[in-house]
């Protein structure tokens, strides 16, 4: 816990900067749909994260909020 003072998540930023992964068209980025573009170009790798993982995460957050469980401070 003490070895990391400032964690920074960059996601696919390094892939975009290196040109390994193409960016979504500007209109998709403006609509905040870059995740959908990435799912369409890499479905085998990302479907579980976006189609299963994200709704499961949101369900767990909602369940915790509704149950009144505070979790960790």
Secondary structure, 3 states (H helix, E strand, C coil): CCCCCCCCCCCCHHHHHHCCCCCCCHHHHHCCCHHHHHHHHCHHHHHHHHHHHHHHHHHHHHHHHHHCCCCCC
